[in-house]
Structure formats: structure tokens, C-alpha cells
Amino acid sequence: MDFRDRAIVVTGAAGNLGRAVATELAGRGAALVCVDFAAAGLAALEEALPGAKIASIAGLDLTKIEDAQQMAARAREKFGRIDGLVNTIGGFRMAPVGAEALKDWDFLVNLNARAVLATSAAVLPAMVERDYGRIVHIAAGAGHRGAAQLAVYSAAKAAVMRIVESIAEEHRDTGITANCILPGTIDTPQNRAAMPDADTKSWTPPGDIAKAIAFLLSHEAGAITGAAIPVTQRIR
């Protein structure tokens, strides 16, 4: 998969998964618009990818359509096009149905679902102009079914999946696809610290998820749209 003629926006680019996606795509020649609230993380990413074509944007709140549109405008100013969006922004909290869950509602729905809606809405006009685009969001298996203490998180991730399916249907007659990845437990330093006694052998490295995302961004994946694809375990 060659991305030398592609400009791709990666949100949450300074995080574990976003950084892995940016690294994978840079290695394939993509021009990247790397977006994260933290400027220091973006600077470290650029330093780790010398020679890569990267435009970094810090400080935007991508739950707000105005900030998401600013992101898209700056991407077009820098590279003249937007061929792909990988949105890795998300959050996780647990609480039983009750007052605590209500406190989590705005946080989880905004960070997971509203950011999906805003970032998609911001990049779609540029893709429609060129009749080509690839959109990938991060959902979760919890979006398929509720579980104890996951009512709000499950609802938020279900919303991600429904938005992706709607984008796919709305653009089925164009060259634009929309899909989402359903990761399992991602093998990150934070997860290892939070679960020191866990068996990590089945955890998925961010780089493996990044490879699946890269395929969905490729021209070869044009027949896949509206899908929720589990990437949950490295099979050894």
C-alpha cells in the first residue's frame, strides 16, 4: 500500500494508537495532518519521524464543529486535499446506572460520539469535491451490547457505529468509505500499569491496529464500507 499521493488527518496523534497510526502511514509515504490537544506530544512525534511530511495542529477541541472545520481548513491549506481521516479520540469510564453514570454522560458521549460527528462533518466536503475519501473511527465491542457498569460507554460507542454506518450509506454512490475498528485491550504502558496482574499475551499492540487502519485507508479497501471490524487479539 503506497500512500505517497495521499494526505491523511490523524486525530489524537500523540496518543498510543494515534502515534502508531502516524508512524505506519508516514512509513508508507503519506502526508499527515497530526492533531492533538497537547503540543508537546506532537513535537515529540515529529521528532520521532524525521523526514516525514507532517503538519501538526495543537489545542483544538474536536467535539466542536468550529474547531474541526479549522482542522480541515488547515489541512487543505497545507496539502490541498484530504484523502483520509483517522479519528482515534475517545474515552472510557465505568459506572452502574445511577447518578454517577449521568455525570459521565456528557464526557463520554462528547469525547466518543460528538467528536466522530464533528470530525467527519469537517472533512467530508473536501472528499466530496474529489469524489474520494477514507474515514476510519474507533468504536468498541461494547457498542454491540450493554454490560454491567458500561451503560454510558456502550451507548457512546454504539453511536460511533451508527454514525459510521450512516456516512457509508449517504456516500455509497461516491468514492468515500467509512468504517470503524473495534479494538480489544490495547497493549499500552498505561494499561499495563492499570492491570499489573493481567495476562497480556492476547493484548493487541497499537502497531497491529495501525496496520488494519492503513488497509482501510487504502484504495484496495474500496469495497469495505459501513463495517465494524474487530482487531482484538494477536494470534501467535
KACORUR-V214328 format. One record per helix or strand of 3 or more residues. SS is the DSSP state (a for helix, b for strand). FROM is the first residue (numbers start at 0). LEN is the number of residues. Records with the same first field share a line. If there is no record, write none. Layout:
SS = FROM-LEN ; FROM-LEN
//
This chain:
b = 6-5 ; 30-6 ; 52-6 ; 83-4 ; 132-8 ; 175-8 ; 227-4
a = 15-12 ; 38-10 ; 64-15 ; 98-32 ; 140-4 ; 150-20 ; 188-6 ; 199-3 ; 205-12 ; 218-3
//
